[in-house]
Amino acid sequence: MKFDNQLMQNALIRINELQQEVIEKSKSISGAEDFVKQKLALYEEDEKIRAMAKNINIQEKRITDNFFNK
């Protein structure tokens, strides 16, 4: 199936509309704002940990490469 730019733009517009609809509906749920804040905080913490793990893996690769390239 071939996707053209207009189809993709329409899809993105619809996705944004649906996201906005979910946001608006969630405002009527008690505790939803606090829930989202907590989830976002955990997401940000997870991203930091993933970045740290990636840096560790890069350092391990460099150490290994340096060892074997001597």
All heavy atoms as TSV, in Angstrom:
chain	resi	resn	atom	element	x	y	z
A	1	MET	N	N	0.839	-1.174	0.000
A	1	MET	CA	C	0.000	0.000	0.000
A	1	MET	C	C	0.885	1.240	0.000
A	1	MET	O	O	1.781	1.370	0.811
A	1	MET	CB	C	-0.906	-0.026	1.240
A	1	MET	CG	C	-1.787	1.162	1.369
A	1	MET	SD	S	-2.845	0.984	2.821
A	1	MET	CE	C	-4.242	1.866	2.257
A	2	LYS	N	N	0.652	2.112	-0.924
A	2	LYS	CA	C	1.463	3.316	-1.047
A	2	LYS	C	C	0.822	4.460	-0.262
A	2	LYS	O	O	-0.353	4.750	-0.409
A	2	LYS	CB	C	1.565	3.703	-2.519
A	2	LYS	CG	C	2.457	4.887	-2.756
A	2	LYS	CD	C	2.550	5.225	-4.227
A	2	LYS	CE	C	3.403	6.454	-4.411
A	2	LYS	NZ	N	3.456	6.874	-5.801
A	3	PHE	N	N	1.623	5.073	0.600
A	3	PHE	CA	C	1.154	6.207	1.387
A	3	PHE	C	C	1.655	7.491	0.745
A	3	PHE	O	O	2.831	7.629	0.453
A	3	PHE	CB	C	1.679	6.128	2.822
A	3	PHE	CG	C	1.054	5.029	3.614
A	3	PHE	CD1	C	1.721	3.840	3.840
A	3	PHE	CD2	C	-0.211	5.181	4.152
A	3	PHE	CE1	C	1.148	2.827	4.581
A	3	PHE	CE2	C	-0.791	4.180	4.893
A	3	PHE	CZ	C	-0.118	2.998	5.105
A	4	ASP	N	N	0.767	8.406	0.551
A	4	ASP	CA	C	1.210	9.697	0.061
A	4	ASP	C	C	1.201	10.700	1.208
A	4	ASP	O	O	0.695	10.426	2.292
A	4	ASP	CB	C	0.365	10.183	-1.114
A	4	ASP	CG	C	-1.101	10.406	-0.754
A	4	ASP	OD1	O	-1.472	10.230	0.418
A	4	ASP	OD2	O	-1.869	10.770	-1.648
A	5	ASN	N	N	1.786	11.848	0.968
A	5	ASN	CA	C	1.917	12.856	2.025
A	5	ASN	C	C	0.567	13.316	2.560
A	5	ASN	O	O	0.407	13.513	3.767
A	5	ASN	CB	C	2.707	14.054	1.519
A	5	ASN	CG	C	4.188	13.764	1.403
A	5	ASN	OD1	O	4.688	12.829	2.018
A	5	ASN	ND2	N	4.885	14.532	0.607
A	6	GLN	N	N	-0.411	13.490	1.683
A	6	GLN	CA	C	-1.721	13.965	2.120
A	6	GLN	C	C	-2.386	12.955	3.048
A	6	GLN	O	O	-2.982	13.332	4.057
A	6	GLN	CB	C	-2.625	14.256	0.910
A	6	GLN	CG	C	-3.932	14.920	1.279
A	6	GLN	CD	C	-3.731	16.271	1.973
A	6	GLN	OE1	O	-2.924	17.074	1.520
A	6	GLN	NE2	N	-4.438	16.510	3.055
A	7	LEU	N	N	-2.280	11.675	2.718
A	7	LEU	CA	C	-2.855	10.630	3.570
A	7	LEU	C	C	-2.212	10.655	4.955
A	7	LEU	O	O	-2.899	10.576	5.974
A	7	LEU	CB	C	-2.675	9.259	2.921
A	7	LEU	CG	C	-3.205	8.067	3.713
A	7	LEU	CD1	C	-4.721	8.145	3.860
A	7	LEU	CD2	C	-2.804	6.766	3.049
A	8	MET	N	N	-0.884	10.802	4.979
A	8	MET	CA	C	-0.175	10.844	6.260
A	8	MET	C	C	-0.536	12.092	7.052
A	8	MET	O	O	-0.727	12.035	8.265
A	8	MET	CB	C	1.338	10.768	6.033
A	8	MET	CG	C	1.804	9.439	5.485
A	8	MET	SD	S	1.322	8.048	6.533
A	8	MET	CE	C	2.320	8.342	7.954
A	9	GLN	N	N	-0.678	13.212	6.388
A	9	GLN	CA	C	-1.061	14.443	7.073
A	9	GLN	C	C	-2.462	14.307	7.663
A	9	GLN	O	O	-2.703	14.723	8.805
A	9	GLN	CB	C	-0.998	15.636	6.124
A	9	GLN	CG	C	0.405	16.075	5.809
A	9	GLN	CD	C	0.444	17.209	4.801
A	9	GLN	OE1	O	-0.493	17.422	4.040
A	9	GLN	NE2	N	1.560	17.943	4.777
A	10	ASN	N	N	-3.375	13.726	6.902
A	10	ASN	CA	C	-4.736	13.514	7.394
A	10	ASN	C	C	-4.740	12.572	8.594
A	10	ASN	O	O	-5.483	12.786	9.557
A	10	ASN	CB	C	-5.639	12.966	6.288
A	10	ASN	CG	C	-5.937	13.997	5.225
A	10	ASN	OD1	O	-5.747	15.190	5.427
A	10	ASN	ND2	N	-6.370	13.533	4.066
A	11	ALA	N	N	-3.920	11.543	8.538
A	11	ALA	CA	C	-3.829	10.597	9.653
A	11	ALA	C	C	-3.302	11.295	10.898
A	11	ALA	O	O	-3.827	11.092	12.011
A	11	ALA	CB	C	-2.943	9.419	9.276
A	12	LEU	N	N	-2.265	12.123	10.743
A	12	LEU	CA	C	-1.705	12.842	11.888
A	12	LEU	C	C	-2.709	13.827	12.479
A	12	LEU	O	O	-2.806	13.965	13.706
A	12	LEU	CB	C	-0.418	13.565	11.492
A	12	LEU	CG	C	0.775	12.661	11.212
A	12	LEU	CD1	C	1.938	13.471	10.657
A	12	LEU	CD2	C	1.185	11.912	12.467
A	13	ILE	N	N	-3.456	14.489	11.630
A	13	ILE	CA	C	-4.493	15.413	12.114
A	13	ILE	C	C	-5.527	14.647	12.927
A	13	ILE	O	O	-5.921	15.073	14.012
A	13	ILE	CB	C	-5.142	16.158	10.927
A	13	ILE	CG1	C	-4.159	17.156	10.338
A	13	ILE	CG2	C	-6.434	16.852	11.356
A	13	ILE	CD1	C	-4.601	17.761	9.012
A	14	ARG	N	N	-5.946	13.495	12.416
A	14	ARG	CA	C	-6.951	12.693	13.127
A	14	ARG	C	C	-6.401	12.163	14.452
A	14	ARG	O	O	-7.114	12.161	15.468
A	14	ARG	CB	C	-7.427	11.525	12.247
A	14	ARG	CG	C	-8.511	10.707	12.873
A	14	ARG	CD	C	-9.787	11.523	13.068
A	14	ARG	NE	N	-10.795	10.711	13.723
A	14	ARG	CZ	C	-11.571	11.132	14.721
A	14	ARG	NH1	N	-11.519	12.383	15.124
A	14	ARG	NH2	N	-12.438	10.326	15.266
A	15	ILE	N	N	-5.162	11.750	14.461
A	15	ILE	CA	C	-4.541	11.279	15.709
A	15	ILE	C	C	-4.525	12.402	16.733
A	15	ILE	O	O	-4.858	12.199	17.903
A	15	ILE	CB	C	-3.114	10.749	15.438
A	15	ILE	CG1	C	-3.189	9.424	14.677
A	15	ILE	CG2	C	-2.334	10.575	16.744
A	15	ILE	CD1	C	-1.866	8.949	14.126
A	16	ASN	N	N	-4.163	13.611	16.307
A	16	ASN	CA	C	-4.148	14.761	17.212
A	16	ASN	C	C	-5.544	15.063	17.745
A	16	ASN	O	O	-5.713	15.394	18.920
A	16	ASN	CB	C	-3.561	15.983	16.524
A	16	ASN	CG	C	-2.063	15.862	16.324
A	16	ASN	OD1	O	-1.392	15.120	17.023
A	16	ASN	ND2	N	-1.548	16.566	15.336
A	17	GLU	N	N	-6.547	14.955	16.877
A	17	GLU	CA	C	-7.931	15.179	17.310
A	17	GLU	C	C	-8.349	14.160	18.368
A	17	GLU	O	O	-8.954	14.518	19.385
A	17	GLU	CB	C	-8.882	15.086	16.113
A	17	GLU	CG	C	-8.775	16.227	15.137
A	17	GLU	CD	C	-9.575	16.001	13.859
A	17	GLU	OE1	O	-10.112	14.888	13.649
A	17	GLU	OE2	O	-9.664	16.954	13.070
A	18	LEU	N	N	-8.010	12.905	18.126
A	18	LEU	CA	C	-8.359	11.852	19.085
A	18	LEU	C	C	-7.632	12.040	20.413
A	18	LEU	O	O	-8.211	11.842	21.485
A	18	LEU	CB	C	-8.057	10.473	18.499
A	18	LEU	CG	C	-8.955	10.048	17.346
A	18	LEU	CD1	C	-8.412	8.783	16.686
A	18	LEU	CD2	C	-10.385	9.843	17.816
A	19	GLN	N	N	-6.365	12.431	20.349
A	19	GLN	CA	C	-5.607	12.683	21.577
A	19	GLN	C	C	-6.244	13.821	22.366
A	19	GLN	O	O	-6.379	13.737	23.589
A	19	GLN	CB	C	-4.145	13.016	21.263
A	19	GLN	CG	C	-3.329	11.827	20.843
A	19	GLN	CD	C	-1.919	12.202	20.464
A	19	GLN	OE1	O	-1.640	13.324	20.038
A	19	GLN	NE2	N	-1.002	11.253	20.597
A	20	GLN	N	N	-6.629	14.868	21.665
A	20	GLN	CA	C	-7.264	16.001	22.340
A	20	GLN	C	C	-8.585	15.579	22.966
A	20	GLN	O	O	-8.920	15.995	24.074
A	20	GLN	CB	C	-7.468	17.156	21.359
A	20	GLN	CG	C	-7.820	18.455	22.021
A	20	GLN	CD	C	-6.763	18.922	23.005
A	20	GLN	OE1	O	-5.566	18.831	22.760
A	20	GLN	NE2	N	-7.194	19.418	24.145
A	21	GLU	N	N	-9.323	14.740	22.273
A	21	GLU	CA	C	-10.599	14.246	22.797
A	21	GLU	C	C	-10.379	13.435	24.074
A	21	GLU	O	O	-11.105	13.590	25.057
A	21	GLU	CB	C	-11.277	13.373	21.737
A	21	GLU	CG	C	-12.673	12.915	22.106
A	21	GLU	CD	C	-13.307	12.095	20.988
A	21	GLU	OE1	O	-13.081	12.413	19.807
A	21	GLU	OE2	O	-14.022	11.144	21.329
A	22	VAL	N	N	-9.368	12.599	24.074
A	22	VAL	CA	C	-9.049	11.805	25.267
A	22	VAL	C	C	-8.654	12.727	26.415
A	22	VAL	O	O	-9.080	12.526	27.565
A	22	VAL	CB	C	-7.932	10.779	24.963
A	22	VAL	CG1	C	-7.402	10.149	26.244
A	22	VAL	CG2	C	-8.434	9.705	24.022
A	23	ILE	N	N	-7.858	13.746	26.124
A	23	ILE	CA	C	-7.435	14.696	27.162
A	23	ILE	C	C	-8.653	15.391	27.759
A	23	ILE	O	O	-8.778	15.498	28.989
A	23	ILE	CB	C	-6.437	15.720	26.582
A	23	ILE	CG1	C	-5.106	15.034	26.278
A	23	ILE	CG2	C	-6.236	16.894	27.533
A	23	ILE	CD1	C	-4.148	15.868	25.448
A	24	GLU	N	N	-9.547	15.853	26.910
A	24	GLU	CA	C	-10.737	16.552	27.396
A	24	GLU	C	C	-11.628	15.633	28.229
A	24	GLU	O	O	-12.125	16.026	29.285
A	24	GLU	CB	C	-11.526	17.140	26.223
A	24	GLU	CG	C	-10.836	18.296	25.538
A	24	GLU	CD	C	-10.487	19.441	26.467
A	24	GLU	OE1	O	-11.334	19.818	27.312
A	24	GLU	OE2	O	-9.355	19.953	26.376
A	25	LYS	N	N	-11.820	14.412	27.780
A	25	LYS	CA	C	-12.662	13.466	28.526
A	25	LYS	C	C	-12.023	13.075	29.853
A	25	LYS	O	O	-12.722	12.863	30.845
A	25	LYS	CB	C	-12.951	12.226	27.684
A	25	LYS	CG	C	-13.951	12.487	26.587
A	25	LYS	CD	C	-14.275	11.224	25.818
A	25	LYS	CE	C	-15.307	11.522	24.736
A	25	LYS	NZ	N	-15.682	10.331	23.974
A	26	SER	N	N	-10.687	12.990	29.874
A	26	SER	CA	C	-10.011	12.582	31.106
A	26	SER	C	C	-10.117	13.648	32.191
A	26	SER	O	O	-10.009	13.343	33.369
A	26	SER	CB	C	-8.543	12.268	30.833
A	26	SER	OG	O	-7.808	13.439	30.576
A	27	LYS	N	N	-10.354	14.898	31.794
A	27	LYS	CA	C	-10.483	15.976	32.775
A	27	LYS	C	C	-11.704	15.774	33.664
A	27	LYS	O	O	-11.754	16.299	34.777
A	27	LYS	CB	C	-10.556	17.333	32.076
A	27	LYS	CG	C	-9.238	17.739	31.446
A	27	LYS	CD	C	-9.349	19.066	30.734
A	27	LYS	CE	C	-8.028	19.458	30.102
A	27	LYS	NZ	N	-8.112	20.718	29.369
A	28	SER	N	N	-12.666	15.011	33.189
A	28	SER	CA	C	-13.873	14.775	33.984
A	28	SER	C	C	-13.715	13.611	34.954
A	28	SER	O	O	-14.599	13.365	35.777
A	28	SER	CB	C	-15.071	14.517	33.058
A	28	SER	OG	O	-14.897	13.295	32.362
A	29	ILE	N	N	-12.590	12.921	34.899
A	29	ILE	CA	C	-12.347	11.781	35.783
A	29	ILE	C	C	-11.601	12.267	37.012
A	29	ILE	O	O	-10.538	12.879	36.917
A	29	ILE	CB	C	-11.538	10.691	35.065
A	29	ILE	CG1	C	-12.294	10.190	33.841
A	29	ILE	CG2	C	-11.235	9.538	36.010
A	29	ILE	CD1	C	-11.485	9.261	32.954
A	30	SER	N	N	-12.138	11.966	38.166
A	30	SER	CA	C	-11.525	12.376	39.422
A	30	SER	C	C	-10.140	11.744	39.573
A	30	SER	O	O	-9.979	10.537	39.419
A	30	SER	CB	C	-12.418	11.953	40.588
A	30	SER	OG	O	-11.804	12.248	41.814
A	31	GLY	N	N	-9.152	12.566	39.867
A	31	GLY	CA	C	-7.793	12.085	40.091
A	31	GLY	C	C	-6.981	11.887	38.826
A	31	GLY	O	O	-5.820	11.487	38.899
A	32	ALA	N	N	-7.556	12.162	37.665
A	32	ALA	CA	C	-6.854	11.924	36.402
A	32	ALA	C	C	-5.607	12.800	36.274
A	32	ALA	O	O	-4.564	12.333	35.811
A	32	ALA	CB	C	-7.786	12.153	35.222
A	33	GLU	N	N	-5.703	14.047	36.687
A	33	GLU	CA	C	-4.556	14.951	36.547
A	33	GLU	C	C	-3.377	14.475	37.377
A	33	GLU	O	O	-2.231	14.453	36.917
A	33	GLU	CB	C	-4.953	16.373	36.945
A	33	GLU	CG	C	-3.878	17.388	36.649
A	33	GLU	CD	C	-4.343	18.809	36.933
A	33	GLU	OE1	O	-5.555	19.058	37.005
A	33	GLU	OE2	O	-3.463	19.663	37.074
A	34	ASP	N	N	-3.647	14.065	38.616
A	34	ASP	CA	C	-2.588	13.553	39.482
A	34	ASP	C	C	-1.996	12.271	38.905
A	34	ASP	O	O	-0.780	12.075	38.915
A	34	ASP	CB	C	-3.139	13.297	40.882
A	34	ASP	CG	C	-2.054	12.977	41.872
A	34	ASP	OD1	O	-1.009	13.664	41.874
A	34	ASP	OD2	O	-2.246	12.015	42.659
A	35	PHE	N	N	-2.854	11.410	38.373
A	35	PHE	CA	C	-2.407	10.176	37.751
A	35	PHE	C	C	-1.448	10.462	36.606
A	35	PHE	O	O	-0.374	9.865	36.519
A	35	PHE	CB	C	-3.628	9.383	37.246
A	35	PHE	CG	C	-3.282	8.205	36.387
A	35	PHE	CD1	C	-2.856	7.023	36.955
A	35	PHE	CD2	C	-3.380	8.284	35.005
A	35	PHE	CE1	C	-2.542	5.929	36.163
A	35	PHE	CE2	C	-3.071	7.206	34.200
A	35	PHE	CZ	C	-2.651	6.017	34.785
A	36	VAL	N	N	-1.807	11.393	35.742
A	36	VAL	CA	C	-0.968	11.731	34.590
A	36	VAL	C	C	0.361	12.314	35.053
A	36	VAL	O	O	1.425	11.969	34.519
A	36	VAL	CB	C	-1.706	12.699	33.638
A	36	VAL	CG1	C	-0.773	13.239	32.568
A	36	VAL	CG2	C	-2.905	12.012	33.013
A	37	LYS	N	N	0.329	13.181	36.065
A	37	LYS	CA	C	1.569	13.767	36.584
A	37	LYS	C	C	2.506	12.681	37.112
A	37	LYS	O	O	3.712	12.714	36.862
A	37	LYS	CB	C	1.267	14.779	37.684
A	37	LYS	CG	C	0.731	16.087	37.171
A	37	LYS	CD	C	0.441	17.048	38.315
A	37	LYS	CE	C	-0.182	18.332	37.797
A	37	LYS	NZ	N	-0.539	19.241	38.886
A	38	GLN	N	N	1.950	11.727	37.845
A	38	GLN	CA	C	2.759	10.633	38.387
A	38	GLN	C	C	3.337	9.767	37.271
A	38	GLN	O	O	4.512	9.382	37.311
A	38	GLN	CB	C	1.931	9.777	39.344
A	38	GLN	CG	C	1.591	10.470	40.633
A	38	GLN	CD	C	0.693	9.627	41.532
A	38	GLN	OE1	O	0.561	8.429	41.337
A	38	GLN	NE2	N	0.077	10.267	42.512
A	39	LYS	N	N	2.516	9.479	36.269
A	39	LYS	CA	C	2.980	8.664	35.149
A	39	LYS	C	C	4.088	9.378	34.375
A	39	LYS	O	O	5.070	8.760	33.977
A	39	LYS	CB	C	1.822	8.312	34.217
A	39	LYS	CG	C	0.787	7.386	34.798
A	39	LYS	CD	C	1.306	5.982	34.958
A	39	LYS	CE	C	1.194	5.264	33.643
A	39	LYS	NZ	N	1.498	3.841	33.700
A	40	LEU	N	N	3.927	10.688	34.170
A	40	LEU	CA	C	4.950	11.457	33.465
A	40	LEU	C	C	6.256	11.499	34.253
A	40	LEU	O	O	7.342	11.402	33.677
A	40	LEU	CB	C	4.458	12.873	33.176
A	40	LEU	CG	C	3.468	13.000	32.032
A	40	LEU	CD1	C	2.942	14.438	31.938
A	40	LEU	CD2	C	4.088	12.587	30.707
A	41	ALA	N	N	6.161	11.622	35.564
A	41	ALA	CA	C	7.356	11.628	36.397
A	41	ALA	C	C	8.094	10.296	36.271
A	41	ALA	O	O	9.334	10.258	36.148
A	41	ALA	CB	C	6.986	11.905	37.851
A	42	LEU	N	N	7.344	9.203	36.287
A	42	LEU	CA	C	7.967	7.892	36.128
A	42	LEU	C	C	8.572	7.723	34.741
A	42	LEU	O	O	9.655	7.154	34.589
A	42	LEU	CB	C	6.937	6.775	36.387
A	42	LEU	CG	C	6.503	6.619	37.835
A	42	LEU	CD1	C	5.398	5.575	37.943
A	42	LEU	CD2	C	7.677	6.243	38.714
A	43	TYR	N	N	7.896	8.235	33.739
A	43	TYR	CA	C	8.414	8.165	32.374
A	43	TYR	C	C	9.738	8.914	32.267
A	43	TYR	O	O	10.708	8.410	31.690
A	43	TYR	CB	C	7.390	8.741	31.392
A	43	TYR	CG	C	7.909	8.832	29.986
A	43	TYR	CD1	C	7.949	7.716	29.164
A	43	TYR	CD2	C	8.387	10.044	29.483
A	43	TYR	CE1	C	8.450	7.800	27.870
A	43	TYR	CE2	C	8.879	10.137	28.199
A	43	TYR	CZ	C	8.915	9.010	27.387
A	43	TYR	OH	O	9.419	9.110	26.123
A	44	GLU	N	N	9.790	10.118	32.845
A	44	GLU	CA	C	11.017	10.904	32.800
A	44	GLU	C	C	12.149	10.205	33.542
A	44	GLU	O	O	13.296	10.198	33.078
A	44	GLU	CB	C	10.759	12.300	33.363
A	44	GLU	CG	C	9.886	13.148	32.462
A	44	GLU	CD	C	9.436	14.441	33.106
A	44	GLU	OE1	O	9.823	14.737	34.256
A	44	GLU	OE2	O	8.675	15.174	32.434
A	45	GLU	N	N	11.833	9.603	34.677
A	45	GLU	CA	C	12.847	8.862	35.432
A	45	GLU	C	C	13.347	7.670	34.611
A	45	GLU	O	O	14.546	7.395	34.558
A	45	GLU	CB	C	12.260	8.390	36.760
A	45	GLU	CG	C	13.257	7.731	37.673
A	45	GLU	CD	C	12.664	7.370	39.016
A	45	GLU	OE1	O	11.599	7.893	39.378
A	45	GLU	OE2	O	13.274	6.536	39.713
A	46	ASP	N	N	12.424	6.975	33.970
A	46	ASP	CA	C	12.776	5.838	33.125
A	46	ASP	C	C	13.688	6.266	31.986
A	46	ASP	O	O	14.664	5.576	31.665
A	46	ASP	CB	C	11.502	5.188	32.580
A	46	ASP	CG	C	11.793	3.966	31.735
A	46	ASP	OD1	O	12.338	2.981	32.275
A	46	ASP	OD2	O	11.478	4.003	30.525
A	47	GLU	N	N	13.389	7.411	31.376
A	47	GLU	CA	C	14.221	7.911	30.283
A	47	GLU	C	C	15.642	8.202	30.765
A	47	GLU	O	O	16.612	7.911	30.065
A	47	GLU	CB	C	13.601	9.173	29.669
A	47	GLU	CG	C	12.383	8.886	28.822
A	47	GLU	CD	C	12.694	8.045	27.605
A	47	GLU	OE1	O	13.567	8.438	26.813
A	47	GLU	OE2	O	12.063	6.992	27.447
A	48	LYS	N	N	15.774	8.772	31.953
A	48	LYS	CA	C	17.097	9.049	32.510
A	48	LYS	C	C	17.866	7.755	32.735
A	48	LYS	O	O	19.060	7.661	32.416
A	48	LYS	CB	C	16.973	9.814	33.831
A	48	LYS	CG	C	16.530	11.241	33.670
A	48	LYS	CD	C	16.360	11.907	35.023
A	48	LYS	CE	C	15.718	13.270	34.891
A	48	LYS	NZ	N	15.446	13.883	36.211
A	49	ILE	N	N	17.189	6.761	33.286
A	49	ILE	CA	C	17.834	5.473	33.558
A	49	ILE	C	C	18.249	4.797	32.252
A	49	ILE	O	O	19.344	4.227	32.156
A	49	ILE	CB	C	16.905	4.563	34.392
A	49	ILE	CG1	C	16.746	5.157	35.796
A	49	ILE	CG2	C	17.422	3.137	34.455
A	49	ILE	CD1	C	15.661	4.508	36.632
A	50	ARG	N	N	17.394	4.869	31.239
A	50	ARG	CA	C	17.747	4.286	29.935
A	50	ARG	C	C	18.972	4.983	29.340
A	50	ARG	O	O	19.848	4.335	28.760
A	50	ARG	CB	C	16.566	4.381	28.969
A	50	ARG	CG	C	15.452	3.421	29.270
A	50	ARG	CD	C	14.283	3.644	28.305
A	50	ARG	NE	N	13.126	2.915	28.705
A	50	ARG	CZ	C	12.817	1.690	28.264
A	50	ARG	NH1	N	13.598	1.083	27.410
A	50	ARG	NH2	N	11.719	1.096	28.682
A	51	ALA	N	N	19.037	6.291	29.479
A	51	ALA	CA	C	20.197	7.039	28.967
A	51	ALA	C	C	21.457	6.634	29.711
A	51	ALA	O	O	22.526	6.467	29.100
A	51	ALA	CB	C	19.953	8.541	29.078
A	52	MET	N	N	21.352	6.452	31.017
A	52	MET	CA	C	22.504	6.022	31.805
A	52	MET	C	C	22.958	4.631	31.367
A	52	MET	O	O	24.157	4.377	31.224
A	52	MET	CB	C	22.157	6.035	33.293
A	52	MET	CG	C	22.016	7.430	33.874
A	52	MET	SD	S	21.339	7.499	35.561
A	52	MET	CE	C	22.325	6.330	36.442
A	53	ALA	N	N	22.002	3.727	31.161
A	53	ALA	CA	C	22.336	2.370	30.720
A	53	ALA	C	C	23.008	2.396	29.350
A	53	ALA	O	O	23.973	1.662	29.100
A	53	ALA	CB	C	21.086	1.490	30.692
A	54	LYS	N	N	22.516	3.249	28.467
A	54	LYS	CA	C	23.116	3.373	27.133
A	54	LYS	C	C	24.552	3.856	27.252
A	54	LYS	O	O	25.446	3.336	26.579
A	54	LYS	CB	C	22.292	4.330	26.276
A	54	LYS	CG	C	22.809	4.469	24.871
A	54	LYS	CD	C	21.936	5.386	24.046
A	54	LYS	CE	C	22.489	5.520	22.631
A	54	LYS	NZ	N	21.674	6.426	21.813
A	55	ASN	N	N	24.783	4.849	28.121
A	55	ASN	CA	C	26.142	5.359	28.324
A	55	ASN	C	C	27.068	4.291	28.892
A	55	ASN	O	O	28.233	4.198	28.508
A	55	ASN	CB	C	26.128	6.593	29.225
A	55	ASN	CG	C	25.568	7.806	28.521
A	55	ASN	OD1	O	25.640	7.909	27.301
A	55	ASN	ND2	N	25.008	8.725	29.276
A	56	ILE	N	N	26.550	3.473	29.795
A	56	ILE	CA	C	27.350	2.377	30.352
A	56	ILE	C	C	27.728	1.403	29.250
A	56	ILE	O	O	28.879	0.965	29.160
A	56	ILE	CB	C	26.589	1.669	31.494
A	56	ILE	CG1	C	26.513	2.590	32.713
A	56	ILE	CG2	C	27.249	0.335	31.854
A	56	ILE	CD1	C	25.584	2.105	33.808
A	57	ASN	N	N	26.767	1.056	28.401
A	57	ASN	CA	C	27.058	0.128	27.300
A	57	ASN	C	C	28.093	0.707	26.344
A	57	ASN	O	O	28.984	-0.016	25.872
A	57	ASN	CB	C	25.777	-0.214	26.529
A	57	ASN	CG	C	24.883	-1.142	27.309
A	57	ASN	OD1	O	25.340	-1.915	28.128
A	57	ASN	ND2	N	23.598	-1.069	27.048
A	58	ILE	N	N	28.016	2.000	26.070
A	58	ILE	CA	C	28.995	2.648	25.190
A	58	ILE	C	C	30.381	2.603	25.828
A	58	ILE	O	O	31.369	2.288	25.164
A	58	ILE	CB	C	28.570	4.096	24.881
A	58	ILE	CG1	C	27.340	4.097	23.968
A	58	ILE	CG2	C	29.717	4.893	24.251
A	58	ILE	CD1	C	26.680	5.463	23.810
A	59	GLN	N	N	30.460	2.885	27.134
A	59	GLN	CA	C	31.741	2.839	27.835
A	59	GLN	C	C	32.314	1.428	27.828
A	59	GLN	O	O	33.530	1.241	27.627
A	59	GLN	CB	C	31.575	3.332	29.272
A	59	GLN	CG	C	31.315	4.812	29.379
A	59	GLN	CD	C	31.077	5.244	30.816
A	59	GLN	OE1	O	31.464	4.565	31.754
A	59	GLN	NE2	N	30.415	6.381	30.986
A	60	GLU	N	N	31.458	0.422	28.045
A	60	GLU	CA	C	31.925	-0.964	28.021
A	60	GLU	C	C	32.482	-1.324	26.649
A	60	GLU	O	O	33.517	-1.989	26.535
A	60	GLU	CB	C	30.783	-1.921	28.378
A	60	GLU	CG	C	30.393	-1.892	29.835
A	60	GLU	CD	C	29.205	-2.796	30.146
A	60	GLU	OE1	O	28.402	-3.092	29.234
A	60	GLU	OE2	O	29.095	-3.207	31.302
A	61	LYS	N	N	31.801	-0.873	25.596
A	61	LYS	CA	C	32.269	-1.160	24.233
A	61	LYS	C	C	33.614	-0.489	23.991
A	61	LYS	O	O	34.521	-1.105	23.417
A	61	LYS	CB	C	31.247	-0.682	23.211
A	61	LYS	CG	C	31.613	-1.034	21.782
A	61	LYS	CD	C	30.559	-0.577	20.812
A	61	LYS	CE	C	30.850	-0.940	19.378
A	61	LYS	NZ	N	32.213	-0.937	18.933
A	62	ARG	N	N	33.763	0.747	24.435
A	62	ARG	CA	C	35.034	1.455	24.247
A	62	ARG	C	C	36.172	0.737	24.976
A	62	ARG	O	O	37.273	0.591	24.438
A	62	ARG	CB	C	34.921	2.889	24.746
A	62	ARG	CG	C	34.159	3.786	23.826
A	62	ARG	CD	C	34.124	5.209	24.342
A	62	ARG	NE	N	33.264	6.042	23.506
A	62	ARG	CZ	C	32.631	7.101	23.920
A	62	ARG	NH1	N	32.763	7.510	25.179
A	62	ARG	NH2	N	31.868	7.793	23.099
A	63	ILE	N	N	35.894	0.322	26.210
A	63	ILE	CA	C	36.914	-0.386	26.994
A	63	ILE	C	C	37.325	-1.668	26.276
A	63	ILE	O	O	38.516	-1.980	26.145
A	63	ILE	CB	C	36.404	-0.693	28.418
A	63	ILE	CG1	C	36.274	0.606	29.205
A	63	ILE	CG2	C	37.307	-1.679	29.131
A	63	ILE	CD1	C	35.513	0.455	30.527
A	64	THR	N	N	36.340	-2.417	25.798
A	64	THR	CA	C	36.613	-3.659	25.088
A	64	THR	C	C	37.380	-3.405	23.804
A	64	THR	O	O	38.366	-4.085	23.514
A	64	THR	CB	C	35.295	-4.410	24.783
A	64	THR	OG1	O	34.601	-4.644	26.014
A	64	THR	CG2	C	35.537	-5.717	24.073
A	65	ASP	N	N	36.936	-2.415	23.031
A	65	ASP	CA	C	37.617	-2.080	21.776
A	65	ASP	C	C	39.058	-1.651	22.049
A	65	ASP	O	O	39.985	-2.092	21.339
A	65	ASP	CB	C	36.877	-0.960	21.032
A	65	ASP	CG	C	35.560	-1.422	20.444
A	65	ASP	OD1	O	35.311	-2.649	20.373
A	65	ASP	OD2	O	34.750	-0.540	20.063
A	66	ASN	N	N	39.265	-0.828	23.064
A	66	ASN	CA	C	40.616	-0.384	23.394
A	66	ASN	C	C	41.497	-1.557	23.813
A	66	ASN	O	O	42.678	-1.616	23.465
A	66	ASN	CB	C	40.589	0.673	24.506
A	66	ASN	CG	C	40.082	2.006	24.019
A	66	ASN	OD1	O	40.108	2.300	22.827
A	66	ASN	ND2	N	39.584	2.807	24.939
A	67	PHE	N	N	40.928	-2.487	24.559
A	67	PHE	CA	C	41.682	-3.641	25.025
A	67	PHE	C	C	42.136	-4.506	23.851
A	67	PHE	O	O	43.285	-4.919	23.778
A	67	PHE	CB	C	40.834	-4.467	25.996
A	67	PHE	CG	C	41.510	-5.718	26.470
A	67	PHE	CD1	C	42.518	-5.661	27.414
A	67	PHE	CD2	C	41.147	-6.957	25.958
A	67	PHE	CE1	C	43.145	-6.815	27.850
A	67	PHE	CE2	C	41.757	-8.110	26.386
A	67	PHE	CZ	C	42.767	-8.043	27.326
A	68	PHE	N	N	41.235	-4.779	22.917
A	68	PHE	CA	C	41.555	-5.658	21.825
A	68	PHE	C	C	42.321	-4.974	20.684
A	68	PHE	O	O	42.888	-5.626	19.820
A	68	PHE	CB	C	40.297	-6.330	21.268
A	68	PHE	CG	C	39.774	-7.401	22.188
A	68	PHE	CD1	C	38.562	-7.223	22.849
A	68	PHE	CD2	C	40.484	-8.576	22.397
A	68	PHE	CE1	C	38.080	-8.208	23.698
A	68	PHE	CE2	C	40.011	-9.555	23.244
A	68	PHE	CZ	C	38.804	-9.378	23.887
A	69	ASN	N	N	42.337	-3.650	20.682
A	69	ASN	CA	C	43.035	-2.927	19.621
A	69	ASN	C	C	44.441	-2.503	20.029
A	69	ASN	O	O	45.097	-1.756	19.305
A	69	ASN	CB	C	42.231	-1.710	19.169
A	69	ASN	CG	C	40.982	-2.110	18.418
A	69	ASN	OD1	O	40.954	-3.136	17.746
A	69	ASN	ND2	N	39.939	-1.306	18.532
A	70	LYS	N	N	44.906	-2.942	21.171
A	70	LYS	CA	C	46.274	-2.586	21.627
A	70	LYS	C	C	47.299	-3.443	20.926
A	70	LYS	O	O	47.207	-4.516	20.594
A	70	LYS	CB	C	46.404	-2.750	23.131
A	70	LYS	CG	C	45.751	-1.631	23.874
A	70	LYS	CD	C	46.027	-1.744	25.351
A	70	LYS	CE	C	45.373	-0.594	26.077
A	70	LYS	NZ	N	45.647	-0.624	27.480
